[in-house]
Amino acid sequence: MIITTTPSVEGHPIVTYHGIVTGEAILGANIFRDIFAQVRDIVGGRSGAYEEELGRARKTALVEMEEHAVSLGANAVVGVDLDYEVINNMLMVSASGTAVTVS
């Protein structure tokens, strides 16, 4: 499965458009991680706990989007966009794109 943020795949013309596909992941952050991250923000440095959560949420959203594309018969997703939101101390990542068949 080819997944790209570009509107096409160079050297592979789009044969069929299957429609928009999405994937979402909402992950809660552990309260102890929250407290530690706030301390880190005050003293400087990176928050490894949040970086791990963010990476896990992104991967989950992309896998869900890919599974949706496969179920439609696509072999690629083009124009992928990733959005990040924080809702009530929970991290939400959504991935969307257009499922296509390329040759």
N, C-alpha and C positions, 0 to 999 in steps of 0.2 A: 504494500500500500504506500503510495506516494502522498505525503502530506506537505503542503507548501503554502506560504503566505502570498505567493505570487499568483496572478490571475490565470496562469497557464503553466504548462510543463514544457520547457524548451526541448524541441525535437520530438515531442509526442503530441500530435494534434488531439483535441478533445472530440470524441466521437458522439458521446451521449451525455446530456445533463440529467442528473437524477433528482436534483433539488437540494435545498438547504439541510444541513445536518448540524446537530449541536451535541454538546456534552457538558455536563455541569458537575462540579464537586463542591460540597460545603463541608468544611472540616472545622471542628471546634478546637480551640487552643486551650491547653491545660492551664489552670490558674497559676500554678507555680512557674510555668514558662512565662506567663504574662508578667508576673512580678519580676522575674529575673530580667526579662526584656526591658522593662521600665528602668531598672537599675542600670542596665547597659546603656540605654538611651541617655541617662544622666551623665555617666562617666565616659561615654564614647565606646566605640567598637561595634562589631556586628553581632546580630542575634542569630546564632546558629540554629536555635530551636525554630524560629519563625522561617528561616530559610529552608529548613527541612520540610516544614508543613507546606510552605508555598510550592516547593518542588513536587511534593506528593500530590497536592491538589491539581497542579497543572498536568501531571502525568495521567491522573485519573480522568480529568476532563477530556484530554486528547484521546485516550483509549476508548472512552464512551462514544465520542464523536466518530472514531474510526469504526467501531462496531456497528453504529447506525449506518454508516456509508456502505459497509460490507453487506448489510442486510438488504440494501437497495440494489446491490449488484455492481457497485462502483469499484474501481481499482485505484482511485486517487481522490484527494480532497484539495481543492484549490481555494485561494482567497481566505485562508484561515486567519481568524482574528481571536486573540485572547483578551479577555476582560477580567479584571480583579476588583473585588469589592470586599469591604468588611461590614458585616451585618451582625449587630448584637454580639460582639466579641467572637464572631465566627468568620472564617475566611471562605469566600466564595470565588471560584474560578470558573469561567465559562469559556468554551471554545466553540466557534461556529465557522462554517465554510460551506462550499458548494461541492457536493458529491458528483463526480464525473467518471466516465470511462475514457481512458486515453489509449491510443494505439501504440 
